[in-house]
Amino acid sequence: MSWQCTSWALREAPAPTATARLVLIALADRCQPDGRSAWPTVETLMAEAHTSESSVKRALKALECVLASWRPLCERCFSAV
């Protein structure tokens, strides 16, 4: 778990929907301290975001699109870790 990743997901990360934000927070909670890897299952994300499989998959797709343009900012946030 990385508190830096979780803090970023809660306060700074772009998220197109509330479900996407919950999924991102669940991912961040499992993130390595360097901010570069988190591999929870869809089932884990479903349980932690209290949503369906299809909602998790939509949220992941939306986050992938949104965060791709934020990559330099994300790396800068985690480079201090």
C-alpha positions in Angstrom: 0.0 0.0 0.0 1.2 3.5 -0.8 -0.4 6.4 1.1 1.1 8.7 -1.6 -0.8 6.9 -4.3 -4.0 6.9 -2.3 -3.7 10.6 -1.4 -3.2 11.4 -5.1 -6.2 9.3 -6.1 -8.4 11.1 -3.5 -7.2 14.7 -4.1 -5.6 15.3 -7.4 -6.3 12.5 -9.9 -8.8 13.2 -12.7 -11.7 10.8 -12.6 -14.6 11.1 -15.0 -17.2 9.5 -12.7 -17.7 8.7 -9.0 -17.3 5.0 -9.8 -14.1 5.6 -11.6 -12.8 7.5 -8.6 -13.7 4.6 -6.3 -12.0 2.1 -8.6 -8.9 4.4 -8.8 -8.8 4.6 -5.0 -9.0 0.8 -4.7 -6.1 0.5 -7.3 -4.1 3.2 -5.4 -4.6 1.3 -2.1 -2.8 -1.7 -3.7 -0.1 0.3 -5.4 3.6 -0.3 -4.8 5.4 2.6 -3.2 6.9 3.7 -6.5 3.4 4.3 -7.9 4.0 2.0 -10.9 2.2 -1.3 -10.2 -1.0 -2.5 -8.8 -2.6 -5.7 -9.9 -5.9 -6.4 -8.0 -8.4 -8.6 -9.6 -11.7 -7.3 -11.1 -13.4 -9.1 -8.3 -11.4 -7.2 -5.7 -12.2 -3.9 -7.4 -15.9 -4.9 -7.5 -15.9 -5.6 -3.8 -14.0 -2.4 -2.8 -15.9 -0.1 -5.1 -19.3 -1.8 -4.3 -20.2 -2.1 -7.9 -20.7 -4.6 -10.7 -18.1 -6.2 -13.0 -19.3 -4.2 -16.0 -19.1 -0.9 -14.0 -15.5 -1.7 -12.9 -14.5 -2.5 -16.5 -16.1 0.7 -17.8 -14.3 2.7 -15.0 -11.0 1.1 -15.9 -11.4 2.0 -19.6 -12.4 5.5 -18.7 -9.4 5.9 -16.3 -7.0 4.6 -18.9 -8.2 7.3 -21.4 -8.2 10.1 -18.9 -4.9 9.2 -17.1 -3.0 8.7 -20.4 -2.9 12.5 -20.8 -1.9 13.0 -17.2 1.0 10.6 -17.2 3.8 13.2 -16.8 2.0 14.7 -13.8 1.5 11.2 -12.3 5.2 10.4 -12.7 6.1 13.7 -11.1 3.8 13.0 -8.1 5.4 9.6 -7.5 9.0 10.5 -8.2 9.2 12.1 -4.7 8.3 8.7 -3.2 
